[in-house]
């Protein structure tokens, strides 16, 4: 590993690379930090789901406000779900690629994952414009937009991380022995996908 490459690495990845070089084992600090962050996010979304089910149980009727159509999985929510789930696969393909030292394939898979994430966000924003109700239209609207909005914010955060990964990958900063950031962002992205699957199932199927 050259001095220039070492200078370009964030501290967490530099420490992980040094551990590997000296034969030390254990979880890199950056990866542990991501896991702890996700643990806190699990509790955060758990609270949102609890609020949703509490509001639903307290309501005599659970449906969109009068005048708004019922929520359907087509033509938008189901395709968006497929897009986001597909992005989880492309992200994992990128992880497997860099574990083999395939830098160019990592770049391609991260770029594709980023494109799918952006497509999901654009589709979600468009979906909001077709629903016929807003966040202030009763408890149904409030809980719907709170759950999906916070998830969308997390997807946006994930796309920021993917953009950084893509920029670093284009500069050749990852290798088979140095890709902690790729592993960390992939874990976050998988978490975002799992949350959406839970949201999608809860909102569109548990009626």
Buried (B, 14 or more C-beta within 10 A) or exposed (E): BEEEBEEBBEEBBBBBBEBBEEEEEEEBBBBEEBBEBBEEBEEEBEEBBEBBEEBBEEEEEBEBBEEBEEBEBEEBBEBBBEBBBBBBBBBBBBBBBBBEEBBEBBBBBBBBBBBBBBBBBEBBEEBBEEBEBBEEBBBBBBBBBBBBEBBBEBBBEBBEBBBEBBEBBEEEBBBEEBBBBBBBBBBBBBBBBBBBEBBBEBBBEEE
